[in-house]
């Protein structure tokens, strides 16, 4: 009999995790000849999420939980769940019910009967998000696809079911700075996409603000693209040509037309502009260096405080 591991990262989800469990249990038990296990990862919640998970696991022996020692982030929580999973199929789901449990059955069919290695849910529309957030998200995915040359489209999220071969491939990638959407694309495998409409959270508040989303997007670019490292050379060449043109133009006006070009202001503006670009390039190089620094420390991706 096949077994499905349902991996659920949780951070302050006391208002919705019980409802998620009830709805998902109803769907997974309706799939014939399929055993299951829930793996909840409490990612350092500050509310009563862990207490609820303890209760659920007492009620159902197929439920397990890991409580991390602090908030390591969703990327680390997903890795922890995959590492603990024993099923020959694994699915990652959010606890807020934005990932519809009704897709579990067609996902399982795609893997067990149609020969796919992975079946993901493709979110259509962003009715549950703000307009500005939707615009920024679509723009980011267009940029990262061009920079990384990998297939990462807007709407392709973490909600996907994978067979054991793909899960093992993902677990081989042990980098500390994780960007799971990029890792999914990097390992490849045959993937089928099922579309679903985006909805608002069933309860509670989102843990993502514009700051955290920007940081997540920036980490994704740094993790899978070296294109920003080429910016200093490109900008240097452009600025060199501009400076040559400006210098020749100023010299011609001074010598042949005796026009004053406000050289002091011109030079000051150029110096300030070049200094700002220099600081930007140093910042980009520093970010890559910091990522490499953390990787070389070989720190654990997560630390478990408690588990059942």
N, C-alpha and C positions, 0 to 999 in steps of 0.2 A: 504493500500500500504506500502511495506517495504521501509525503508530509510537507505542509506549507508552514513556513516560519513568517509570522507577521511582525515586523519590526516597527516600533512606534516610539520615536523620540518625544519626550515630554518636558516642557519647561513652563511651570505655573499654569497647568491645565486642569485645575480642580473643578472648574465649572462644566467641562465638556468630556473629560476622559471616560466617565461612566457611560454616558450616552454613546460615545464612539464604540466602546466595548460591546454594548448591547446590540447596536446596529451591525457591527462587523461580525460578531458571533453568529447572528441570524443568517448572514449571507454565506459565511464560510461553512457552517454546518449543513447548509442546503446543497453543497457540492458533493456528489456521491463518491464513495471510495477515496476520501481524502482525509487524512489525519492533519492536525494543526497544532500550532503553539503560538501564543502571544509572547513577545519579548518587549516589555516596556522599559525604556531607558529614561530614568529620572535624571535630567541634566542640571542638577543643582537647584531644584525648585525651592522657592521661598514660601510657598503656600502649603496646602494640605494634599498636594498631588501624591506624594509618597505614601501618605496614610491610606488614600484611596487605592493605590496600587497594591499595598499590602493586603487590603481587604479582598480585592478581586482575586489575588493569587491564592488566598485561603479558600475562596469559594470554588475555584476551578484549578485543578492540578495541571492543566495545560497552559496556565499563565505563569510567566516568570518576570522578574524585574531586576534591573541593575540600578543602583543609586550611585551616581558619580560624586566624588568628593567636593566638587564645585561645578560651576557652569563652564564646561569646556567648549560649548557651541554645538550646533546641530551636526556639523560635519563629523566631529569626534563621536557624537552619540550614534550616528548611523553606522560608523565603522565598528563601534562597540557591539551594536546589535547584530551586524553581519558576522562578527567574529564569534558570537555566542550561539548563533543559529545552527541547528542540526538538520533542518529540513533539506530535502533535495530541491525544493523551490523556496525562494525568499521574496517577500514583497515589503517595500518601505512605504509607510503611510503616515500622514500627519494626523494628530489627534483631534484636530478642529473640524473634521468631517468635510473639509474642502476637497479631499480625495474620496470620491463616492465608493462605498463598499460594494455597490451593485456591479462594479466592473471586475470584481475578483473572479467571478465565474468565467466570463469571456477571456480574461487574461490567462487563467489556468488552462482553458481549452486551447488557446493559441500555443502554449508551451507544450502541453502534454499530447495534443493531437495534430497540431499543424506544423510542428517541427521548428518553431522559433526558439531562440535562446533567451529572448527578453520580450516582454510586452509592456509598453509604457502608456500612461494616460497623458494625452496631449490637451492641455487646457485651452479652450477656445473663448476668446473674449476676456475682459478684465472687469466685469461688472462689480465684483467684490472689492476692487481696488480703486483708488482715486485716479482722476484723469492724468494728472502730472506723473504719477508713478507709472502708469501704463505707458506713457510716451517715453519716459526714461528707460524703462525696461526693454521696450522694443528697440530703441536706439542702441542700448548696450549689446544686445545679442547680434545686431548687425555688425557692430564694431568687432566684437570678439571672434565672430566667424571669419572676418577678413584677416585678423591678426594671427589666429591660431590655425586656420585652414582645417578646422574640424567642424563636424556637424553639431552645432548647439543652437537650436532654434528657440524663439520665444514660445513659451507654452510647454516645452519639453522639461518637465520637472523631475523631482526625485521619486514620484509615484510610479513605480514600475516593478513588475514581477520578473525574477531572473531564475535561471536554472543553476544548479550547483557549479557547473563549469565556469560560468560567468562570475559567480560569487567568489570562487577561489581565485580567479584572475584579479578581481578587485582587491582582495585581501593581500595579494602579493605586493601591491603598491602601498608601502608603509610610510610615505612621506608625512611629515608633521603638519605642513601647510597643505591642507586638503581642500580641493574644489571638486566635489563629487560629480557635478554635471560634466566637467572636463574629463574626469576619470572614466565615466560611462562611455563617453565618446572615444577616448583613447583606446580602451580595451576592445572596442568594436563589437562583434557578434551580430547575428541577425535579429532585428528588432521590428516588432509590429506596433503600430500606434493606434490607440483607441481615443477618439475625441470625446470630451465632456465639457459641459458649460461651467465656467467659473461661478462660484457662489460665495456669499459672505460666510464667515465663521459661524458655526452653530451656537457658540457662546464664547465669552471671554474676549480678550483683546489681543491683537497681533503683537508679536514680540519684535517685529521689524519696523524700524523707523528709517528715515532717509539716510541718516548717518551710517547705520549698520548695513543698509543695502548698498551704499556707495563703497564701503569698506569691503563687502563681500564681492562686489563686481571688480574692484581693483585687485583683490587677491586672485580672482579667477584669471585676469589678464596676466599678472605676474607669474602665476603657476604654469601657464601653458603657452606663453608667447615671449620671445626675446625681442620682438619688434621695437618696444620702447628704447632698448639699448642702441638702436640705430639712429634715434632722433638727434643725438649730439652731432654726428657726422653730417646728417642732412641739413640741419639748421646751421651748422658751421659753414658749409659750402654756400648756402643761400646768403648768410650774413656777410661772408667774404665778398661775394659778387656785389651785394648792395653797398658795402663800404667802399669798394673800388669805384663804383659808379658815382657815389656821393663825393668821394675825394676828387675824382677827375672833374666832376661838375663844378665843385667849389673852386678848384684851381683855374678852370677856364673862365669863370665869372670874375675872379679876382684879377687875373693877368690881362685878359682881353677886354673885359667890359668894366673893370674897376668897380664892381658891385660888392657891397658888403653883405655877407650871408649870415651874420651873427654867429661867428665861429664858436664863441664861448658857449652859447646856448645849444648849438648843434652838437658840439663835442660832449657836453654834459648829458644831453638826451641820449646820445649813442652809448655812453658809458653806463648810464642807469639801465638802459634796455638790455645791453649785453650782460650786465651783472645779474639781472633778474633771470635771464635765460640760463646763465651759468648755475645759479642756485637751483633752478628747476631740474637741470641735468644731474646735479649732485644729488638731489632728492631721489630721482629715479634710480640712480646707481646705488644709493644707500638702501633703498627698499629691496633691491635684488640681493644686496649684501646681507641685509638683516634676515631674509628668507633662508639664505645659505647658512648663516650663523645658527639659526634655530634647527635646521636639518642636521648640522654637524654635531650638535649637542646630544642627539639621539634621545631626547626626552620622550617619555611615554605619551601616546596620543590622548589617553584618558587614564584616570585612576578610579577604581571602584571602592566605594566606602561600604556598601552593603548590597547583598543579593540574596535571593531565596533559593 
